Amino acid sequence: MVVDMAIKLCDINNCTGCGVCEKVCHQNAITFDYDDLGFRFPIIDAAKCVECKACLRKCPIISPVEMEHNSICYLAWAKDDYIHYNCASGGISYVLCKHIIKNGGFAVGCVWDKDFNAVLTIIDNAEELELIKGSKYVQSYIPSEVYDNIKIRLNNGEHGIFIGLPCQVAAIKSYLNNDRGLVLCDLLCHGGCSPKYHKEHIDFIKNKKRIDVLSDIKYRGGVYDFCISFWKDKKVKYVRPANADTYFYSFCNHTLFRESCYHCSFAKSVRVSDITIADYWGIDHTFISDKKHLNGSNLVLIHSLRGDALWDEIGNKIEYYERPFEEAIQGNDTLKSPTKKPKNREHLLERIKKEGYEKAINTDPDYKNKSKIAIRIFIKQRLIYYTPKWIKKYVIKIKNLSK
Ligand SMILES: Cc1cc2nc3c(=O)[nH]c(=O)nc-3n(C[C@H](O)[C@H](O)[C@H](O)COP(=O)(O)OP(=O)(O)OC[C@H]3O[C@@H](n4cnc5c(N)ncnc54)[C@H](O)[C@@H]3O)c2cc1C
């Protein structure tokens, strides 16, 4: 893939596919190719390269960007129940973007394009922010024109917020020389999953369920949080809990991540951004038990004065509590180290090549076991969800009487 010549781009095992090298190449000598999992990699045209080394100076892996060392840790969620319920966890990403837009700025977030590729885009109005809600559990990318437009807007004196995966934040930070007009937020990320098998899986399910057109795909938030759900005009057409869907299972089991995710240079407590946002996995449940907790809550780490100032500005829109940083580190492994590459990954990739993706996962013993358990729990949760409130109250009363 990466051609061996005088200029050697980032090692293929560490390249995140961010695209900064292509952006800064004045000779247009860098283009992209795709590997077997659909991840893009830069290639250099030796005939065009003049060896100016701009690509090496701006590559956030070869020439690392400045990291932020201090962190104040918060547990937080949006006060607005609708936002909290429909967002991935606490809705803090959405609240931050909305605040910036309401104050005349722009937001950069991840949306589905018409083919359900996850792409970062610039958003100027609060209505369009609906599109960034929820996590798209596939590796997203920053289109070339988004890099350009962010730069042009900042040069014109506009301000904004960028929310993306840590490697994307590093890319933007390097490309813009850490421009002060843009607040940088990274999501804690344990890995970007294969765009190729994501696409294949969508087509497979559409075919199987005879869905002609899809309007949305969700992984997080709302009534089917932590399930994959396919939607057409507000009607759900397919829904499975994470471990009972071949693709979501691959994401949760880390098997189809980009190679660089297993060596991620950003998976540590020192962060690349002004604000880090995540799910608060390690929260002490006794602390949260008496609090309204609709659909999970965010872990928020503030690293810089710029992050702190913005946090103060959204204070009346959110509920938040300062927590010990050690609690966050304990609960979220990617604050310590990158995700470990599963031992069976190479074997699985071989099987996928031979048998096809769906068959290879469907016949995997681990998938079979986990999906059975997941379906059982899912049915139980659905029954509880649809049981009328008066019956639930009655059952609790009977239980209390029999104690
Ligand atoms: C690939 C991936 C892996 C993750 N791994 C972890 C993890 O290991 N531990 C953990 O605690 N949290 C992880 N997260 C973050 C978590 O899923 C939530 O996104 C985060 O808690 C924000 O919640 P929220 O309620 O503030 O989001 P919302 O208010 O619902 O907003 C969602 C935000 O996520 C952004 N986003 C969604 N999908 C992508 C994507 N593919 N690429 C870039 N940006 C995206 C949107 O632009 C938006 O800003 C991961 C997210 C992704 C996308």
The ligand as an SDF file (V2000), in Angstrom:
LIG
                    3D

 53 58  0  0  0  0  0  0  0  0999 V2000
  -16.3900    4.6220   17.3720 C   0  0  0  0  0  0  0  0  0  0  0  0
  -16.7110    5.0480   18.7840 C   0  0  0  0  0  0  0  0  0  0  0  0
  -16.1520    4.3710   19.8620 C   0  0  0  0  0  0  0  0  0  0  0  0
  -16.4390    4.7710   21.1830 C   0  0  0  0  0  0  0  0  0  0  0  0
  -15.8590    4.0980   22.2410 N   0  0  0  0  0  0  0  0  0  0  0  0
  -16.1250    4.5050   23.5050 C   0  0  0  0  0  0  0  0  0  0  0  0
  -15.5200    3.8500   24.6310 C   0  0  0  0  0  0  0  0  0  0  0  0
  -14.7620    2.9120   24.4790 O   0  0  0  0  0  0  0  0  0  0  0  0
  -15.8250    4.3130   25.8890 N   0  0  0  0  0  0  0  0  0  0  0  0
  -16.6760    5.3610   26.0900 C   0  0  0  0  0  0  0  0  0  0  0  0
  -16.9190    5.7240   27.2380 O   0  0  0  0  0  0  0  0  0  0  0  0
  -17.2310    6.0070   25.0510 N   0  0  0  0  0  0  0  0  0  0  0  0
  -16.9940    5.6160   23.7710 C   0  0  0  0  0  0  0  0  0  0  0  0
  -17.5620    6.2800   22.7090 N   0  0  0  0  0  0  0  0  0  0  0  0
  -18.3340    7.5040   22.9840 C   0  0  0  0  0  0  0  0  0  0  0  0
  -19.7930    7.2350   23.3170 C   0  0  0  0  0  0  0  0  0  0  0  0
  -20.3610    6.2730   22.4670 O   0  0  0  0  0  0  0  0  0  0  0  0
  -20.6170    8.5290   23.1610 C   0  0  0  0  0  0  0  0  0  0  0  0
  -20.4410    9.0130   21.8540 O   0  0  0  0  0  0  0  0  0  0  0  0
  -20.1860    9.6260   24.0740 C   0  0  0  0  0  0  0  0  0  0  0  0
  -20.3830    9.2020   25.4080 O   0  0  0  0  0  0  0  0  0  0  0  0
  -20.9800   10.9270   23.8210 C   0  0  0  0  0  0  0  0  0  0  0  0
  -22.2360   10.8200   24.3490 O   0  0  0  0  0  0  0  0  0  0  0  0
  -23.2780   12.0400   24.2170 P   0  0  0  0  0  0  0  0  0  0  0  0
  -24.5510   11.6340   24.8880 O   0  0  0  0  0  0  0  0  0  0  0  0
  -22.5970   13.2810   24.6480 O   0  0  0  0  0  0  0  0  0  0  0  0
  -23.4810   12.0620   22.6210 O   0  0  0  0  0  0  0  0  0  0  0  0
  -24.5980   12.7840   21.7310 P   0  0  0  0  0  0  0  0  0  0  0  0
  -25.0250   14.0640   22.3820 O   0  0  0  0  0  0  0  0  0  0  0  0
  -25.6310   11.7810   21.3550 O   0  0  0  0  0  0  0  0  0  0  0  0
  -23.7380   13.1260   20.4200 O   0  0  0  0  0  0  0  0  0  0  0  0
  -23.0010   12.1120   19.7560 C   0  0  0  0  0  0  0  0  0  0  0  0
  -21.6550   12.6810   19.4030 C   0  0  0  0  0  0  0  0  0  0  0  0
  -20.8010   11.6690   18.8810 O   0  0  0  0  0  0  0  0  0  0  0  0
  -20.2910   12.0690   17.6110 C   0  0  0  0  0  0  0  0  0  0  0  0
  -20.0860   10.8480   16.8340 N   0  0  0  0  0  0  0  0  0  0  0  0
  -20.9870    9.8480   16.6600 C   0  0  0  0  0  0  0  0  0  0  0  0
  -20.4530    8.8740   15.9240 N   0  0  0  0  0  0  0  0  0  0  0  0
  -19.2040    9.2550   15.6010 C   0  0  0  0  0  0  0  0  0  0  0  0
  -18.1670    8.6760   14.8210 C   0  0  0  0  0  0  0  0  0  0  0  0
  -18.2790    7.4880   14.2450 N   0  0  0  0  0  0  0  0  0  0  0  0
  -17.0230    9.3870   14.6600 N   0  0  0  0  0  0  0  0  0  0  0  0
  -16.8800   10.6150   15.2220 C   0  0  0  0  0  0  0  0  0  0  0  0
  -17.8120   11.2020   15.9860 N   0  0  0  0  0  0  0  0  0  0  0  0
  -18.9660   10.5280   16.1780 C   0  0  0  0  0  0  0  0  0  0  0  0
  -21.3550   13.0060   17.0600 C   0  0  0  0  0  0  0  0  0  0  0  0
  -20.8400   13.8880   16.1230 O   0  0  0  0  0  0  0  0  0  0  0  0
  -21.7940   13.7420   18.3290 C   0  0  0  0  0  0  0  0  0  0  0  0
  -20.9220   14.8000   18.6040 O   0  0  0  0  0  0  0  0  0  0  0  0
  -17.3060    5.8830   21.3960 C   0  0  0  0  0  0  0  0  0  0  0  0
  -17.8740    6.5440   20.3040 C   0  0  0  0  0  0  0  0  0  0  0  0
  -17.5880    6.1500   19.0020 C   0  0  0  0  0  0  0  0  0  0  0  0
  -18.2270    6.8880   17.8360 C   0  0  0  0  0  0  0  0  0  0  0  0
  1  2  1  0
  2  3  1  0
  2 52  2  0
  3  4  2  0
  4  5  1  0
  4 50  1  0
  5  6  2  0
  6  7  1  0
  6 13  1  0
  7  8  2  0
  7  9  1  0
  9 10  1  0
 10 11  2  0
 10 12  1  0
 12 13  2  0
 13 14  1  0
 14 15  1  0
 14 50  1  0
 15 16  1  0
 16 17  1  0
 16 18  1  0
 18 19  1  0
 18 20  1  0
 20 21  1  0
 20 22  1  0
 22 23  1  0
 23 24  1  0
 24 25  2  0
 24 26  1  0
 24 27  1  0
 27 28  1  0
 28 29  2  0
 28 30  1  0
 28 31  1  0
 31 32  1  0
 32 33  1  0
 33 34  1  0
 33 48  1  0
 34 35  1  0
 35 36  1  0
 35 46  1  0
 36 37  1  0
 36 45  1  0
 37 38  2  0
 38 39  1  0
 39 40  1  0
 39 45  2  0
 40 41  1  0
 40 42  2  0
 42 43  1  0
 43 44  2  0
 44 45  1  0
 46 47  1  0
 46 48  1  0
 48 49  1  0
 50 51  2  0
 51 52  1  0
 52 53  1  0
M  END
$$$$
